Amino acid sequence: MKKKKKGFSKENLQLWSLALPAIILLLVFNYAPMFGIVLAFKDYKVPKGIWGSPWVGLDNFKFFFESQDAFRVIRNTLVLNLLFIAAGIFFGVLFALIMFEVKKRRHVKVYQTVSIIPSFISWVAVGYIVYSLLDPSKGIVNQILESFGIEGIEWYSRPEYWPVILLIAKTWQSVGLGSIIYYAALMGVDNELFEAAEMDGANKLQRILHISIPQIVPIIIIMGILEIGKIFRADFGLFYNVTRDVGALYATTDVIDTYVFRALMQQGNIGMASAVGLVQSVVCFVTLVTTNWIVKKISPENSLF
C-alpha cells in the first residue's frame, strides 16, 4: 500500500485555509520586520536610507549600556516584571480555585465575564482612572484620607509608592484572563479524585492542596516559563500611561521601553532604539530557553519543549 503524502492535499485544504491568515500575519508582523535588525548597527539617516547609512558597529549598544540610567531601567524592568509574574500566577490560580469551588456554573460565567473586562480596557483609560483616584487635590483616595484626618499624599511625587500601585493595576488588568486558563485545567481533572478524597474525610482545603493544585502544576509551570520569557520587556502602556510619564517617578517606574521611547522621541536615535530592541529579544529568548532547560532537568514532563 502506498502511504498518503502529507502536506497540501484535498483532505487538509480546509485546515490550511483556516491557518493561512494567521501564517500571513506572522510573516508580515514577526518575520518581515527582522530585516530592520541592521539598524542596530547603523547610524541611521533618513535621507540616506537603511543601506546608505554608515555602519557604526556596536556603538548603539554602548550608548545605552554606558549611560548613567542603564542600571536603573534594567533593575526596574526585571524587578517589576518578577513581581507581576508572581502576583499574576498566585492570584490567577487563587481566583480559578474559587470559581472551581462555586457549585452553580451560571455564577461562574458571570464571574469570568466580569473578571476579564479589565483585559480589554486601554491603558490610556486606566491611566485616567488611576489619576482620578490619586490626583493630589481632587483624588478620591486623598479625599478619603482627609475625611479620617490624615494628610493627603502627593502620589505623583512619591516614587516609593508606585511599585505597589503598578502591581495592583497590572494584577487587576490581567488576573481574570489568566485565571480562565487555570480554571480550564481544573475542569479537566478527574472528578473521581475529589469524590474519593471526600469519602476519605478530606475537607475542602485538603482537596485543594492535595488534588486541585498538584493537578494544575504543569500548566502553572508552562505559564511561568512563557512569562519569564518576556521578563526583559515591559508593558509600555502600563508604565507610560498610568504613571503619566512623570519625571519624579522615574526612580521606580522608568523601564527599558519608556527610556528608549523618550530617547527616540527627543533625540531621534533610531539606531539605539533598534539596538535595545535586539538586546531585549535575545535576552528574552535566552531566558526562555534556559528556564525551560532547568525545568526539563528537574521535571521533564512539565517542560515547554
N, C-alpha and C positions, 0 to 999 in steps of 0.2 A: 504494500500500500504506500502511496505517495503521501508524504507529510505535507500538510497545508502550509503554505507560506504565510508567515506573519508579516504585518505591515499594512499597506494600503490595499484593502480588499472590500468587496461589497458588504461583507458581514460587519466590518467595523468602520465603514464610511460615516455612519451617523455619529459614532463616538468621536472620530476625527473632526467632524463638522462642529461638534459641540466644543471641542478643545481648541479649535483654530483661533477664535477671538482672543482667548487667554494667551495662546502662544504668540500671537502678533503683538499684544500689549507687552508681554515680557520682553520680546525682541526690541521693540521700539523704545520702551522706557527703562529697561535694565541693561541691555547689551549694547545698543547703538550709542548711548551716552559714554560708554567706556572709551570711546575714541578721544574724549576730552581729557583723558589722563595725561596726555602730553603737555597740557597747560601747566601741570605741576612742576615741570622742568623748564619752563619758558618765562621770559619777561614779556607777557602778552601786551601787544599794542594793537588796538582796534584797526587802525589804517593798514597795518602790515598783515593782519590776519594771523591764523594759528601757525601756519608753516613759515610765514615770513618773519615772525617774531623771533628774537635771538634766544638761543639756549642759555640757561644760567645754571644748569646742573642742580645742586641741592640747596641753592641759595634761598629758595622759597621756604624750604623746610627749616633752615637755620633762622629765618626771620621770625618764625613762630616760636620755636623751641628756645631761642636765645632771648626772647622778650621777657620783661620782668613779670608779665601776667601769666606766663605759660603754666607755672606750678599751680597758681590759684585756680585757673579754669579747669585744668586736668583734675585737680583734687575735688573740686565741686562736682564735676561731671561724674566721677567714679563713686564718690560717697553718696550723693543723692540718688544715683541710679541703683546702688545697692539697697538703700532704704526703700525705694519704690518697689524693687523686686521682692524683698522680704515682706513688705506690707501687702503687696498685691497678692502674693501666694497665700499668706496667712488669712487675710480677710476673704479672699475668694473661696478658699476651702471652707472657712467657717460659715459663710453665707450659703454655700452649696449644701453643707451638712444640715443647716437649719431648714432649708427648703425641702431637703430629702425627708426630714422627720415630720414635715407637715402632712397630715393624713389626707386632707381634701386637696386633690390635684388642681381643682379650678382656682384655688387660692394661690397655688404655686405659679400659675400662668400670670396672675395679676402681679405677684411679687417680681417675677422675672421681667415683665414688661416695664414696670416702674423702675427697676434697678438698672436696666440698660439704656434708659432715656438719656442719662448724662453722657454716655459714649457718643451721642450724636449731636451734642451741643458744642458749638465752636468755642475754642479757647478765647476768642475775642469777646464773646458773650460772657463767658466765665470770668474774664478779667473785669468786666463791668460789674458783675455780681459781687466779686470779691471787693472791689473798690467801694461799692455801696455799703458793704459790711464794715470795712476798715478805714473809711475816709476819716481823717483826724478830727474834722469839725462836725460832720453830719452823719458819720457812720453809725450803723445800728449797734455794733459792738461797744463803741465808746459811749454811746448813749445809755446802754445797759450798765456799763461800769460806773458811769457818773450817777445813775439812779441809786446805786449802792454806796455812794460817797467815795468811790475810787476814781482817782485822776485818770483821764483818758490817755491813751498811748499813741505816740507818733509812729504808727506802724511802718510808714514808708521811709523812715529814717533810722529804723532799728533792725539791722540785718540779722541779729541773733534769733529773731522770731521766725524768720522766713523758711528755714528748712522744714519746720513743723507745718507751717501754712501750706507750703507746696506739697508736702506729703499728704495732707488732708485732701487738697484739691485733686491730686493725681489719683489717690485711692478712691475718692468719690466718683471720679470720672470712669475708672477702669474696672472696679471690682465687680460690677454687675455682669459685664460681658465675660469676664474671666470666670466667674462662678458658674456660668452655664456649661462650660467645658467640664468642670469637675462634677457638676450635677448629672451631666450625661454619662460620665464614667460611673457614678454611683448607681444610676438606673440599670447599668449592665451587670451589677453584682447579683449573684445567685441569691434569691430570696430565701432559699432553704437554709443558708448560713445564719441568717437572722432568726429564723424560726427555731433552729436547733439551739442557738445561744439563749434565746428566750426560755426555751424548755429547760435549759440547764440552770436557769435562775439569773442570767446576766441582765443587769439593768440597762437603761438606755445609754448612759455614759460608757459603760463597759463595752456595749455593742459598737459604739462609735470608735472607741480607742483600739479595739481588738479586731474589728471586721471592716468597718467603713473606711477608716484612714489607711490601713495596710493595703486594702484592695485598690486604692487610687494612687498609691505611691508612685507607680510607673508614670502616670500622666503628670503628676506633680513634678517629677524629675525632668521629664521632657519639656514641660513648660518652663521650668527653671533654666534648662540649657538654652532654650530659644531666647529667653530674656537676657541671660548673661551674654549671649552673642551680640546684643545691642548695647552693651554696657558703656561703650566709648562714644555713643551717640546720645544726645539729649533731645527731649521733646521741645523743639524750638517754640511752638505755640504756647506751651505752659510757661516757660521761663521768660519769654518776651512780653506776652500779653498780661499774664497775671501779676507780674512784678512791675508792669508798665515801664520797663527798662529804666528804672530809677538808679542813677549812679551810686547813691548812698547805700544801695543793697548789693553792690557787686561783690562784696567780700564773701557772701554766702550764696549768691544766686547767679553769678556770672559763670556760664559754662562755655564749652568749646564752640558750640553752634552760635550762640549770641555774640561771642567775641569775634568770630570770623565774619559774622554778618555786619557788625559795626565796622570792621576793617575794610570790608568790601564796599560798604556804602560811603564811608568817609574818605578812604584812600583809593578806592577803585582797584585794589590789589587782587586781581582775578587769579594770578599765579599762586599767591599764598593761600587763597580760599580753596583752590584745587588741590594743593599740596596737603592741607589739613584734612580735606575730604578723603584723599587717598590713604592717609595715615589712619583715619578712623575706620575705613573699610578693611584695611589689612589687620589692624588690631582686633576688630570685631571678629574677623574670620579666624585668626589665630586663637582668640579666646574661646570661640565656639568649638573649634576642633580639639583644643586642649581640655576643655571641660568635658566634652564627650568622651575623650580618651581616658580621663580619670574615672568617669562613671563606668566605662566599659571594663576597666581593670578591676573595679570593686564589684560591680553587678552588671555583667554583660547583657542580661535580658532587659535591663532598664535603659540602655544607651539609645541615643537617637539614630545612630547608624554604625 
